[in-house]
Amino acid sequence: MASQNANRIDPENLTRRSEHLRIEVGQLQRILDNPVDAKQRDRCFLHRVPHYLVERNENLYRPKMVSIGPYHHKQAYLKTMDEYKVRALRKFLENSRKTLDDFKRALEDDVNKLMDSYKDLDAEGWDECKFLELMILDGCFILEFFRTFAFRKSGGYSDPVFGIDRPFTYFSAILEDIFMLENQVPFLVLEKLLAVENLITVNAVEHLDECFGDLLPKAHELYRGDNPIHLLDLLWTKIIGRRVLSIPKLPNFEILEVRSASTYKKAGIVFKGYQTKSISAGIKLENRVLDLPVNILRLHETQRANLLVYENLRLGSLEIPSYFSLMRGLLQSVEDVRLLGIHSLTEAERILNSLKYMHDLIPMAVDAESDILPMVEQLNEYYKASTKKWKRRFREWSDNLNKTYFNNPWTVLSLIGAMLFLAFTLCQTVFSALSHYSPHG
């Protein structure tokens, strides 16, 4: 009955929709006659996450502790962090020996460009002065947050957000929020804040590389004369290991047919999971040894989900989906995960659960031009060759022998003892027989 009511057409609602449609159609000619502004065409676009993804799992795309930028600034449940934002701004101004007006003047020339980076600001009543103050407030919060983390110094703070003894749960939750797609400030803001603070032009990417510490690979060498769009774009570049300078054409994709890691292991493939920090430097197959980066699997699921959406909306590429499609096919059980050197049962189960969610989010496909596709084809060739009867039986016998007798040192010692006992018994039998038949016996 409920489903019938849900599907029933509401005449009043239909009328409202029709009136809205007529208004939009009535504006079409005016829109067509208005030339596209170059600034609007080239603007940054700090995207919003598509509504259907938010409905599926709101926790992945909506901040939990802190709002960054205008999209969630008015959310009441995030207002608690405003006190810490002001504290960070005050400390930033005090250490730089500058005033708020100094930073506002540095951003005034770019205010239109910055506002054009967001959608629908006019409808939400943002004026230039209010917007600039928000950019400075949130930008200083980000810089102070990463600095106190990177240098393990309290910086004069004694609170659960910036203090040296801050709880890990606070740090982890804020870090997740800072890398959400709808929780970004243009990187230009961070660059300007650093420049005014130091009175010189600084490499903002290099500075943040230092603040990130060992969390991520260094990215400043990948940026030549340009900067990231925002922090999530910087994170994407670090993970992929290369910079996308322009929006590429829509990629072709191929359906990926990949078996589990345990299945390939029976075909003689050796898996080597290692701590490389970028995808481009990580995945390779040589001499039946498959190298796979595992650090990306350890990213929090909110970071992975927002990276996927950003890559799809802004870059139109399949770098990260291709990687996770491969891992989703290879890692189907705890045993598969352990082949990559991840032996913690809790972590293995967490990875499997996150890959299961990825299965619902992205197709089992890879970029047709990706190096992953020929690598998987080679894996499947090894598998087909190994299915010859005698090879398969020998390998199964070898695997069973290893599991039965060589899985721990005690069974190995027992086997050696049994073999020595058998050898001594055989020798004794042979010498007895020789002495019996010997003419000198």
Disulfide bonds with the S-S distance in Angstrom:
none
